[in-house]
């Protein structure tokens, strides 16, 4: 911690707001709400409800390949939205791949 020569030197100091350590549920839901519905539904069924690909395909009356494709795309879109949430908190990705939501 830096020492001040005179107590009045402290008056101009403004504390920065704390950066959240976790993304809140509300932030995730808001980001998920920005994902197009056809992708969002599959992500919710797979990642929240823990349905298998086959169960999702049967429930939504979709080919299995479509389920897999939508899940992959939906997760990518959600990652991109969550990067924006992190950026709003001042958290910046270390590289370009993190910024676009791509894996290494």
N, C-alpha and C positions, 0 to 999 in steps of 0.2 A: 504494500500500500504506500502511496506517495504522501509524504508529509507536506503540510502547508506552512508557509512562513508566518502568516497571520490568519486568525480565525475568519476574517472577512473574505479571504480568498476562497473559502468553501461555498460562499453564497451563490456563485455562478455555476456550480456543478449540478448537473441534472442526471439522475440515474436513468439508465436505459431500462425499458420494460423487460422482464425476464422472457427468455425464449422457452416455449413449452417443450418439455422433454418427450411428450407423446402427442400424437394426433388424436383428438377427441372423437368419440363416436359420431357426434354431430358433423364434424368435418368430413368423415368418411362417407356418411349418408348424403351430405351435400354434394360431394365429388361424385358419388355413385349416381345421384340424380341427374348429373350432366352427361352420363353415358347413355347413348341411344337405347331405347327400350328393348330392342331385339337382342342386344348384347347383355344389358343389365339383367334381364330375366334369367338367362343362362348362368351368369355369374352368381346371382343370388341362390339359384337352385343348387349349384355345385359347391360353392364356397360357404354359404350360410346354412342351407338346409342339408348339405352333404349328400345330395343325390348322386348316384353313379351316372356316367354318361348315358348308359342304356335307359335308366329311369327317366332322365331328362328327355331323351329322344321319344320315349313312349308317352310321357306326360304332354309334351309340346307337339307331338305328332310331326317330328322332324327326323330326317336321316341322321344317323350317328355322326357322319362326317361333318354335317352342318353344325351339330352341337359342339363338336371339338373345335371347329373353326371359330364359331361365335364365342366360345369360352376363351380361346386364345386371344382373339381380338378384343373382347370385353375386358379381360385382365390388363391388356396393354393400354387400353383407353383409360381405365381406372388408375393405373400407375401414373400416367401422364397428368391426370387431374390431381392426384395426390402430390405430385412434384410441385404443382402450382400452389397447393395448400402449404407445403413446406416452405416454398419461396415467400409466401405471404408472412411467415413467421421469421423470415430472415435466414432460413436454412438453405444453403446453396449446395447443389450437387458438385462432386469433385471432378466429374468429367462429362463430356458430351453425351455418352451413352446413358448415364443416369438421368440427364435432362430430358431425353426423348423416351425414357421408359424401357429402353432395350437392355437385355442382359448381356453380360460380358462374353 
